[in-house]
């Protein structure tokens, strides 16, 4: 997968926090840490959308399975 470089600015306390997370969490770099955060956020959005879909499907009336045109 192609990677894209993005530069971010952080307050000192957030930068220190991220660096500690890298050291304690076994991430290879701050970049890897942020990439994981973005992946987790994306997955949370997918999970929320699926939950809404499942809820909607559970409330849908049952029928013959045929869609009328």
JONORRA-V852153 format. One record per residue. SS is DSSP state (@ for helix, = for strand, . for the rest). PHI is phi in degrees with one decimal (none if undefined). Layout:
BEGIN
ss=SS phi=PHI
ss=SS phi=PHI
END
This chain:
BEGIN
ss=. phi=none
ss=. phi=-70.4
ss=. phi=-103.5
ss=. phi=-123.2
ss=. phi=-88.9
ss=. phi=-130.2
ss=. phi=-104.6
ss=. phi=-127.7
ss=. phi=-111.7
ss=. phi=-128.8
ss=. phi=-64.1
ss=@ phi=-54.4
ss=@ phi=-65.3
ss=@ phi=-70.5
ss=@ phi=-64.0
ss=@ phi=-64.0
ss=@ phi=-59.8
ss=@ phi=-61.4
ss=@ phi=-64.3
ss=@ phi=-64.5
ss=@ phi=-60.6
ss=@ phi=-62.4
ss=@ phi=-65.4
ss=@ phi=-83.4
ss=@ phi=-94.9
ss=. phi=76.5
ss=. phi=-78.2
ss=. phi=-75.3
ss=. phi=-164.0
ss=@ phi=-63.3
ss=@ phi=-61.4
ss=@ phi=-64.1
ss=@ phi=-61.9
ss=@ phi=-66.6
ss=@ phi=-60.8
ss=@ phi=-65.4
ss=@ phi=-60.3
ss=@ phi=-67.1
ss=@ phi=-60.4
ss=@ phi=-63.3
ss=@ phi=-65.4
ss=@ phi=-62.2
ss=@ phi=-64.4
ss=@ phi=-61.9
ss=@ phi=-67.8
ss=@ phi=-63.5
ss=@ phi=-61.5
ss=@ phi=-65.5
ss=@ phi=-64.7
ss=@ phi=-64.8
ss=@ phi=-62.7
ss=@ phi=-63.9
ss=@ phi=-62.6
ss=@ phi=-62.4
ss=@ phi=-62.7
ss=@ phi=-62.5
ss=@ phi=-67.7
ss=@ phi=-70.6
ss=@ phi=-93.8
ss=. phi=-71.7
ss=. phi=-67.2
ss=. phi=-80.9
ss=. phi=-157.6
ss=. phi=-77.3
ss=. phi=87.2
ss=. phi=-90.2
ss=. phi=-100.6
ss=. phi=-83.4
ss=. phi=-94.7
END
